[in-house]
């Protein structure tokens, strides 16, 4: 049995566990991904008449097997916004004492974490001592650790220069090893987020939590802000984006075995020199940990700030390129799935696998309940082309 089918069997167990209705609906979509329940495309060869079926993916953003094409297309769009400047990677992490409060107030506190981290960076960027201009930020919310534990943090890709509305400003840091002093970032981020927590208190579900004591505990701690060394040029930025922006909880290639009652996967133990180890969880514990990372409905986890904010972004990019005496970028052509896979991987999925000469032409699209002519799912699987 394939890894996907084995995981889908586990996801079906989520329906009898005590998850909220939305989480159950997400697991339900993951369970039917690329199965007869989701329908299929029926294609036929123009030469030999060979037919094959391709099951529909679920398209859910939490799926371990969907989203690869969307990720690649998104990265291509971001390539048009890259500038000839240094890019930095900054990670903002909340104290673990806030985990309980965040679990019960995910939307409010995820928004606060994203806003507080971006405000901190923008404030330093506008300071004439460091830059004196508006930087560009792409922020990505992560809620998991390597072992699927609940670990909310934000990865920020930050431009090494900024735009003041007229001209581009390069970083004033001589060494170029970091953009802003990390110690100062920690203090400002902590102040902005704690102020936001107090402002949100009337809206928060506390569940008998002593709010003032919690603020006192986290107020005594030094918060974690980690600034990595600069990326190795624009290529490094895109490689990072491709790995981290469109992923939830765990990637399928980390899962090594799906047993009758357990799931095993690899993880990096950062407390032990980043050694790669293996963890085995029961199906129920795997589902419990996975469910912690299901995002609230309609929540946007990838956001852009500064000169990259959505409103008027294209015009600002044109102004910045003009100020740097660079040519305007042409928009990327929109490719079909077939064209994209051929260009990216050199595989022609439109060619008939039977005769090797004809082209596969879609002759029918079947959705869900319309799959009545097919006698069994195993019958369709035997005919379907591999995903």
N, C-alpha and C positions, 0 to 999 in steps of 0.2 A: 504494500500500500504506500502511495506517495506521501511525502511530508505534509502537503496541503490537505489531503483527505484525512490524515490522522489528526491534524490540528482542528479541522472542521468537526470531527467527532467530539473533540474536547469542547469546542465552542457551543455545541448543542446542549451540554450540561449546564451552561449559564442560565438556561430558561428555568431551572428548578432551584437556583440559588437566590439569595436575597438581594439581588441588585435592583436598582431603580428601573422603571420602564424604558427610559431612553437607553441605558446601558444594555438592557436585554435586546432592544431593537438593533443596536450596533452589532452585538454578537450574532444576532439572527442573520444580518447581512453577510458577515464574515463566514458564517456556516454555509451559505448558499452560493458563495463566490465560485464562478466557473463550474456550476452544476446545472443539471437539467432544469432546476427550479428557476434559474435566471434566464433561460432561453439560450438561443444560439444563432449564429449566421450559417447559412447553408450556401456553399460555393461549388461551382462546377467548372471543370476544365473545358476550355474552348476547343481543344483538339480531341482528346480521348474520352471526354465525358465523365471522367472520374469526379466523384463528389466527396466533399469533406465538410465537417462541422466544426465550428469554433465557438466554444461556450463563452458567454458574456461574463466579464468580471463584475464585481459588486460596485466598484468605484468608490467605496468608503475610504476616507482618509486614514482610518486606523488599520486598514488591511495590510497584512504582511506581504501580499503578492501583487497588489494593484499599485498604480501610481508611478511606475518607472518612466513611462513616456511623458506624463505630465511634469515630472521632476526635470527631465532633460529639456523640455520645452521652456520651462520656467527659468532654468539656468541660462539658456540661450537668450532669453529676453533681458536678463540681468547683465549679460555681457555688453549689451548696448549702452549700459549706464556706467561702465567702468571708466575711470579716468587715469591718466598717466601719473599716478601718485602712489605713495605707500599706503597699505591698508593694515589695520591692526585688529587683533582679536581680543575682546574684553568679555569676561564672564562675571556676572553678578549673581551671587547665591544668597538665599535667605537662611537665617539660623534655623536649625531643625526644630527649635521650640515652637515655631509658627506652623509646623506641619498640620497639627490637629485643627487649628483655626482655618487654615487654607482648605482642608478637605471639606469643611462645611460651608465654605464661601468661595468656591473656586473662581467663578466669573469675576467677582469684585476684586479679589486679591491677585488673580493673574493679571488683570488690567492694571492694578496698582504697581505690580512688579515691573511690567513693561514700561509703564509711564515714568516711574521713579528712576529706572536705569537710564532711559533716554534723556530725561531732564538733567540728570547728573552730567552726562557727556556733553549735552548741548551747552550747559552752563559753563563748563570748562572751555569749550571751544570758543565761546563768545568773549571770554576773558582775554584782553589784549596781551596779557603776560604770556599766554600759551599760544594763541592763534589770532583772536580778534575777528573771527568769521564763523559762518554757519557750516558745520560739518555735515557729512552724510552718514546715516546709520541704517543698517539692516539688522533688525532684532528678531531672534527666533526663540520662542519659549520651549524649554525642555522641562519635563516633570519627573524624569526617571534617572536612576543610577544604573550602573552596569548589571546589578543583580535584580533589577526591576523594582527596587525600593522607591518610595516617594521622595523625590529630591528636586524641588522646584528651583530652577535657575534660568538665566537668560544669556544666550550667546549673542554678542554684538559684533558686527563687522563695521569698523569705523574708518572713514577716510582720513588720511594723514594731512590733508589740507582742507580748506573751506572757502566758501564764496560769500562775499559781503554785499552782493547785489550788483557790483560793478566789476570787481576783479577777483582773481583767485589768489588765496594766501597759502603759502607753503608753511609747513611746521617750523617752529622756532627752536625745537629741540635739536641741539647740535649732533648728539650721538645717533639719534634716530632709532634707538632701541625701544623707546616707549613714547607714547603721545602725551600723556598726562601723568603726574605723580600718583602712584597707586595708593599711598597712604592717605592723600587728600581725597581721592575718589571714594574710599571707604567711609570717611567721615561724612561727606556730603550726601552720599547715597543713603546712609543710615538715617540721617536727619530728615531727608525728603520722604523716605518711606514711613518712618515713624509718625511724621506729621500727617501723612495720608491715612494711616491706621486710625489715628484719633478722629480725623474728620469722618471716616467711614463707620465709626462705632455705632451710631444709631441704626445702621442698615445691616450690621453683622449679626449672624446667629451665633451666640456665645455658648449655649448649652451648659450653663452653670460654670463657665470658665471665668476665672478671676482675671479680668482684662488688664487691670492696673498692675497686678503682680506679673503678668506675662510681659507687659511693656518694660517693667523694671528688670526682668531677667535678661531680655534681649538688649536692653539699653546698656547693661554692664559688659556685654560681650564686644569683641572686635569682629566686625562683619567681614565676610570673605569676598573680595573683589580680585580676580586674577587677570592680569594682562599678559598675554602671550607676546612673543617676539613678532616682528612684522612678517606678513606673508611674503613669500618669494615671488612677488610680482602679481600681475592680474591672473595668471594661470593658477597660482596657489589659491586665490580667492575663489575662483570657480570650482576648483576641486573640493574646497571646503563646503561651498554651498551645496554641491551635489551630494555630499555625504550626510549632511545634517539637517537640511531644511525640510525635506519631505519624509520624515521617519517618525514613527510613534512607538515608544516602549522598547521594541526589540526587532531586529531584522531577521528574516527567515534563515539566512546563512549562519546565524549564531546557534540555531537550534540543531543539536546533534542527534537526538533520539526522542521519539514520542512512543512511550510504552503503554501498556494496558492501564496503568494507574499513575504514571509519572511522566514528566517532561524534563529533559536534560539540555542544558545550553552552556556555552562558554561565556566567560566574563573576565574582565581585567580587574585584578585586585590592586588598586592604587596604593593601599596601605602596605602592600608587600612588593614594592618595586615594579608595579604594573605587570606582574606575572599573569599569564593567561591560565585560568582555572576552569573547572567545570562544576556547575551547580545542578542539583536534581530536586525538583519540586513535585508535589502531588498535583493532579489535575486541578483540584479545588484551589490550592494555594497559587498555582500559576494563573488561574482565572482571577483570583482576588487581586493579585499584584497587577495584572494587565488592566483590570477595570479601573484602578486608581489613575490611569493615564488616559482614559477616554475623555476627550475635551468636551466642555459644555457645548450644547447645541449652538451652532452658528458662530462659535468663538473663532476669532482670527488669530492664529499663533505666529504668523510672520508679518511683521510690520516695518514700515519705513518712516524715518524721521529726518529732520533737517532739510537739506536741499533735495533729498530723495522722497519727501512726503508726497503723497499721491496728487494732491491738488496742484495743478500747474507744473508738474514735474518735467514733462517733455520740453516745455518752454525754458525752464531753468537750465536743463541740460544743454540746450542750444546756446544759451547765454554764456554758460561756463566754457563750453568748447570755443566759442567766439573769443572770449577773454584770454584763452590759452592759445589762440591762433591755430586752432585745430579744425579740421573739416567736420561738417555735420555727418552723423552716422546714418546710413540708409537702414530702413527697417528690415528685419529678417524676413525672408519669404516663409509663408505658412506651408508646411509640408504635410502630406498625408502620412498615415501610419506606415504604409508600404514604403514611401519615399524616405521617411526618417530612418527606418531600420536598415534600408539598403545603404544609405549614406553613412550611418553610424557604425554598423557592424558588417557591411558587405554581404548581407543575406537578403536574397530576393524571395520574400514570402509570397509574392504573387505568382511565382512559377509553380507549375503542377509538380507535385512530388512523385507522381506515378510515371508520367511519360517524360518529364523534364523539359518539355518544349512548350506546351500550351500555357495559357494564362488562366488563373482561377478567377471566375466571375461570380459575384454574389447574386444568387437567384431567389433567395428568401431570407427574411429575418423573422425569427420566431421568438416571442416573449412569453415567459412564465406559463400561465395556464394554457396557452395555445399549443403546448408541446404534446397534445394528446395522441397524434399519430405515432409517436415513438413508444415502443412497448416497454422499454426499460432503460434506466440510466446507463447500465453497463453496456447495452447495445450501442448507445450513442458514443460512449467513451472509446469504444473500439474503433469507431470511424473518425473520431475527432482528431484534428492535427494537434501536435503538442504545443503547449503554451510557452 
